[in-house]
Amino acid sequence: MLALVQFVSFAFAHCGARSLQMSTERLRLQAHYEEHSCRGKSMDSRTIVIARDFSRTPGARYRRDGPHSGEEFRESVLLPLLRNPAVSRVVVIFDGAAGYAHSFLEEDFGGLARALLREKKEKRLEILRLECSDEPLLVDEVKSYIRDALKA
């Protein structure tokens, strides 16, 4: 906890309030998913509701484009879960968000496929389940980003 306080003090002094907010949110997300990752216990399934667990207003592709980016979601949430061998299923629910930029979705899921392909762990994509009752065609769009990334 002391390290977090020191980090917050340093970040506020050197980066300003906006950067501090983004940095502390990133730390909170990473701590949340590390807490739920494999630490000597078996974990079968993990459900992520993007609007609840990440942001009601997902952003653009990269962190440099602003808060709640696809890059941040992929690196802080999706990759840690899919790299965890104790996780047998990851369900991603898109319902409830204000909307999704195509760049957010491609960076998340196309980027996820590319990252796992580089690590020779693309079979882990088989545990991924996508759900969206608000906009069912969104699931097809996301699957197309994954397929395209695996072909490249």
C-alpha positions in Angstrom: 0.0 0.0 0.0 2.9 2.3 0.8 4.2 1.8 -2.7 0.9 2.8 -4.2 0.8 6.0 -2.1 4.3 6.8 -3.2 3.4 6.2 -6.8 0.3 8.4 -6.5 2.3 11.2 -5.0 5.0 10.9 -7.7 2.5 10.7 -10.5 0.5 13.7 -9.3 3.7 15.8 -8.9 5.1 14.9 -12.3 2.2 14.1 -14.5 -0.8 16.1 -13.4 -4.3 15.0 -12.3 -5.4 13.5 -15.7 -2.4 11.2 -16.0 -2.8 10.3 -12.3 -6.5 9.3 -12.9 -5.5 7.1 -15.9 -2.6 5.5 -14.0 -4.5 4.7 -10.9 -7.4 3.3 -12.9 -4.9 1.1 -14.8 -3.4 -0.1 -11.5 -6.8 -0.8 -10.1 -7.7 -2.9 -13.1 -4.5 -4.8 -13.1 -4.8 -5.5 -9.3 -8.4 -6.7 -9.8 -7.5 -9.2 -12.5 -4.3 -10.4 -10.8 -6.4 -11.1 -7.7 -8.7 -13.3 -9.8 -5.9 -15.0 -11.6 -4.4 -18.3 -10.7 -2.6 -18.2 -7.4 -2.7 -21.8 -6.3 -6.4 -22.2 -6.8 -8.4 -23.6 -9.7 -10.5 -21.2 -11.6 -12.9 -22.5 -14.3 -14.8 -19.6 -15.8 -14.5 -15.8 -15.8 -17.1 -13.4 -17.0 -16.3 -9.9 -18.0 -19.0 -7.3 -18.6 -17.2 -4.5 -20.3 -19.6 -1.8 -19.1 -19.3 -2.9 -15.5 -15.7 -4.2 -15.3 -13.9 -1.8 -17.6 -15.9 1.2 -18.8 -19.4 2.2 -19.8 -17.7 4.4 -22.5 -14.9 2.4 -24.1 -12.5 4.6 -26.0 -10.3 4.3 -29.0 -7.5 2.0 -30.1 -4.4 3.1 -28.2 -3.7 4.4 -24.7 -2.3 7.6 -26.2 -5.7 8.2 -27.8 -7.4 8.6 -24.4 -8.8 6.7 -21.5 -10.4 3.2 -21.7 -8.6 2.2 -24.9 -8.7 -1.1 -26.6 -5.0 -1.5 -25.9 -5.6 -1.0 -22.2 -8.5 -3.5 -22.1 -6.5 -6.1 -24.0 -3.3 -5.8 -21.9 -5.0 -5.3 -18.5 -7.9 -7.7 -18.7 -8.0 -10.1 -21.7 -4.4 -11.2 -22.0 -3.8 -12.0 -18.3 -6.9 -14.2 -18.3 -6.2 -16.0 -21.5 -2.5 -16.6 -20.5 -3.7 -18.2 -17.2 -3.8 -21.9 -17.7 -6.3 -22.4 -14.8 -9.0 -20.4 -16.7 -11.0 -22.7 -18.8 -13.5 -20.2 -20.2 -13.6 -16.4 -20.6 -17.0 -14.9 -21.4 -17.0 -11.3 -22.6 -20.3 -9.5 -22.5 -20.6 -6.3 -24.6 -24.1 -5.2 -23.3 -24.6 -2.0 -21.4 -21.8 0.1 -22.9 -22.6 3.4 -24.7 -21.1 1.9 -27.9 -17.8 0.6 -29.4 -15.4 2.2 -31.9 -14.3 -0.3 -34.5 -10.7 0.6 -33.6 -11.4 -0.4 -29.9 -12.8 -3.8 -31.0 -10.0 -4.5 -33.5 -7.3 -3.6 -31.1 -8.9 -5.7 -28.3 -9.7 -8.8 -30.2 -7.5 -8.6 -33.3 -4.6 -7.5 -31.1 -5.4 -10.4 -28.7 -5.2 -12.9 -31.5 -2.0 -11.5 -32.8 -0.4 -11.5 -29.3 -1.4 -15.1 -28.7 -0.2 -16.1 -32.1 3.2 -14.6 -31.4 3.3 -16.6 -28.2 2.1 -19.7 -30.0 -0.9 -19.8 -27.7 -3.6 -19.1 -30.2 -5.5 -22.3 -29.1 -6.4 -20.3 -26.0 -8.8 -18.3 -28.2 -11.0 -21.4 -28.1 -12.0 -20.6 -24.5 -13.3 -17.2 -25.4 -17.0 -16.7 -25.6 -18.6 -13.5 -26.9 -22.1 -12.3 -26.0 -24.1 -9.3 -26.9 -27.9 -9.2 -26.8 -28.0 -5.4 -27.3 -26.4 -5.7 -30.8 -26.0 -9.3 -31.9 -24.1 -8.4 -35.0 -21.3 -7.0 -32.9 -20.2 -10.6 -32.0 -19.8 -11.4 -35.7 -17.7 -8.2 -36.2 -15.4 -9.1 -33.3 -15.0 -12.7 -34.6 -14.1 -11.3 -38.0 -11.3 -9.3 -36.4 -10.0 -12.4 -34.7 -10.1 -14.4 -38.0 -8.4 -11.7 -39.9 -5.6 -11.4 -37.4 -5.0 -15.2 -37.4 -4.7 -15.2 -41.2 -2.1 -12.5 -41.4 
